[in-house]
Amino acid sequence: MSYLSIILSPYKLFCVLCAVIVTSGKKGKAYLLKTKYKFPKSVSMGDVRIVGRHIAIGEHTYMNSGHIATAPDASVRIGRWCAIGHNVTILALTHDTNIATGAESQRPSKKGDVIIEDGVWIGSNAIITPGVTIGRQAVVGGNSVVVHDLPPFTVCAGTPCKPLYSKSNEDIEKHKDLIK
């Protein structure tokens, strides 16, 4: 009989072990991501899987969940004060659609830097493809697929994602004051 089982009933022991596992899982993953990639302390990463090491994230940015893929010659740069929803995929590297399968060493890939400028909001389930720049304070609607650059200060959505309208000068100035 172990020392813990003498002090705690089996149920209490189970509760303590579960609390340790849950707490270390949530805090542990965020801590590992921040130390491995050297993100600023104000960055908040939820359940995010990162493949590759060429990523930079600005202060006060959060990503709820999703996937980020980079390559040695294709990086992801996310600006300050960005809000990235659940299940968002950001790809600086993916399959070439002309020869999508086969031996990895022989099939070509599509690569390109992804740049998400300051103050961008990306809705849940969006997909950002290689070589795309999303302009400052742009909004990307949920379930959108971004295949081309998006201009700053616009609200965009769709598959493929396109600008729907530009923000008013008044809203642009208000937002600039918030993300100083």
Wavefront OBJ file of the C-alpha trace (Angstrom):
o trace
v 0.000 0.000 0.000
v 1.447 3.359 -1.014
v 1.843 6.352 1.258
v -0.708 8.376 -0.793
v -3.355 5.667 -0.619
v -3.072 5.613 3.186
v -3.713 9.361 3.394
v -6.298 9.602 0.612
v -9.230 7.430 -0.271
v -9.060 5.912 -3.787
v -11.547 8.522 -5.046
v -9.597 11.447 -3.581
v -6.362 10.021 -4.980
v -7.992 9.766 -8.406
v -9.174 13.409 -8.186
v -5.716 14.640 -7.192
v -4.039 12.753 -10.048
v -6.594 14.061 -12.567
v -6.050 17.638 -11.374
v -2.287 17.251 -11.782
v -2.642 15.822 -15.299
v -5.144 18.463 -16.482
v -3.232 21.386 -14.979
v 0.154 20.310 -16.295
v -1.308 19.600 -19.739
v -2.835 23.035 -20.213
v -0.119 25.103 -18.589
v 2.650 22.821 -19.763
v 1.841 23.106 -23.483
v 1.597 26.901 -23.444
v 4.841 27.119 -21.495
v 6.650 24.795 -23.902
v 5.458 26.734 -26.953
v 6.555 30.068 -25.468
v 9.987 28.804 -24.464
v 10.648 26.754 -27.616
v 9.677 29.603 -29.947
v 10.521 32.542 -27.641
v 7.140 34.261 -27.978
v 6.526 37.419 -25.927
v 4.907 36.796 -22.526
v 1.703 38.544 -23.647
v 1.123 35.971 -26.436
v -1.586 33.419 -25.691
v -1.588 30.099 -27.541
v -4.392 27.607 -27.019
v -4.360 24.138 -28.560
v -2.023 25.010 -31.448
v 0.194 22.551 -33.320
v 3.294 24.121 -34.859
v 5.412 22.335 -37.460
v 8.727 24.037 -38.229
v 10.663 26.724 -36.396
v 10.368 29.803 -38.609
v 7.630 31.678 -36.816
v 7.418 35.084 -35.147
v 4.433 36.382 -33.175
v 3.995 39.943 -31.921
v 2.890 41.052 -28.457
v -0.708 40.691 -27.251
v -1.655 38.216 -29.980
v -3.705 35.111 -29.277
v -4.568 31.979 -31.229
v -7.301 29.766 -29.798
v -6.513 26.556 -31.676
v -5.268 25.326 -34.997
v -2.179 24.502 -36.993
v 0.830 26.479 -38.239
v 3.295 24.966 -40.733
v 6.601 26.589 -41.732
v 9.719 25.573 -43.653
v 13.357 26.707 -43.571
v 12.685 28.951 -46.562
v 9.060 29.871 -45.771
v 8.132 31.611 -42.514
v 5.006 32.786 -40.701
v 5.023 36.267 -39.178
v 2.045 37.350 -37.083
v 1.872 40.952 -35.910
v 0.878 42.579 -32.628
v -2.664 42.536 -31.229
v -3.957 39.828 -33.590
v -6.984 37.712 -32.677
v -7.011 34.261 -34.273
v -10.050 32.045 -33.744
v -10.500 28.322 -33.256
v -9.271 25.710 -35.741
v -7.369 28.178 -37.952
v -4.753 26.742 -40.325
v -1.794 28.909 -41.360
v 0.417 27.295 -44.000
v 3.746 28.606 -45.280
v 4.261 25.152 -46.807
v 1.842 22.705 -48.433
v 1.531 20.199 -51.276
v 1.775 21.369 -54.882
v -1.660 20.585 -56.310
v -0.199 19.450 -59.660
v 1.816 16.621 -58.051
v 0.233 16.263 -54.628
v 1.251 12.728 -53.685
v 4.222 10.405 -54.002
v 7.534 10.101 -52.244
v 8.094 13.203 -50.119
v 11.648 13.608 -51.373
v 10.446 13.693 -54.998
v 7.200 15.647 -54.951
v 7.318 19.447 -55.152
v 5.822 21.661 -52.478
v 4.215 25.079 -52.539
v 6.044 27.511 -50.224
v 5.789 31.178 -49.381
v 6.035 33.514 -46.414
v 2.757 34.256 -44.635
v 2.559 37.749 -43.166
v -0.297 38.733 -40.880
v 0.077 42.397 -40.019
v -0.874 44.161 -36.745
v -4.455 44.166 -35.463
v -5.829 41.418 -37.733
v -8.809 39.307 -36.671
v -9.106 35.849 -38.254
v -12.374 33.991 -37.650
v -12.676 30.322 -36.770
v -11.969 27.591 -39.332
v -10.146 29.921 -41.736
v -7.309 28.606 -43.898
v -4.378 30.849 -44.830
v -2.352 29.506 -47.779
v 1.369 30.018 -48.584
v 2.630 33.365 -49.855
v -0.247 35.473 -48.494
v -0.116 38.855 -46.743
v -3.105 39.974 -44.668
v -3.017 43.749 -44.270
v -3.137 45.743 -41.057
v -6.461 45.653 -39.153
v -8.112 43.411 -41.753
v -10.874 41.007 -40.710
v -11.051 37.501 -42.189
v -14.468 35.882 -41.785
v -14.879 32.400 -40.366
v -14.577 29.460 -42.791
v -12.729 31.626 -45.341
v -9.878 30.358 -47.503
v -7.264 33.075 -48.085
v -5.414 32.468 -51.369
v -4.488 36.081 -52.285
v -3.188 39.115 -50.393
v -5.855 41.046 -48.491
v -5.638 44.844 -48.252
v -5.388 46.641 -44.915
v -8.493 48.004 -43.175
v -10.937 45.690 -44.987
v -13.506 43.114 -43.945
v -13.053 39.983 -46.053
v -14.762 36.606 -46.330
v -15.460 33.715 -48.648
v -13.870 30.867 -50.519
v -11.740 32.279 -51.990
v -11.587 35.126 -49.483
v -12.308 38.550 -51.000
v -12.728 42.058 -49.558
v -16.375 42.830 -48.822
v -15.928 46.436 -47.726
v -13.388 48.869 -46.305
v -13.550 50.108 -42.737
v -14.503 53.750 -42.164
v -11.745 56.243 -41.341
v -13.360 56.746 -37.921
v -13.185 53.000 -37.133
v -9.592 52.795 -38.389
v -8.524 55.599 -36.042
v -10.378 54.066 -33.059
v -8.677 50.734 -33.690
v -5.233 52.365 -34.027
v -5.700 53.916 -30.584
v -6.574 50.516 -29.088
v -3.499 48.703 -30.412
v -0.803 51.247 -29.595
l 1 2 3 4 5 6 7 8 9 10 11 12 13 14 15 16 17 18 19 20 21 22 23 24 25 26 27 28 29 30 31 32 33 34 35 36 37 38 39 40 41 42 43 44 45 46 47 48 49 50 51 52 53 54 55 56 57 58 59 60 61 62 63 64 65 66 67 68 69 70 71 72 73 74 75 76 77 78 79 80 81 82 83 84 85 86 87 88 89 90 91 92 93 94 95 96 97 98 99 100 101 102 103 104 105 106 107 108 109 110 111 112 113 114 115 116 117 118 119 120 121 122 123 124 125 126 127 128 129 130 131 132 133 134 135 136 137 138 139 140 141 142 143 144 145 146 147 148 149 150 151 152 153 154 155 156 157 158 159 160 161 162 163 164 165 166 167 168 169 170 171 172 173 174 175 176 177 178 179 180
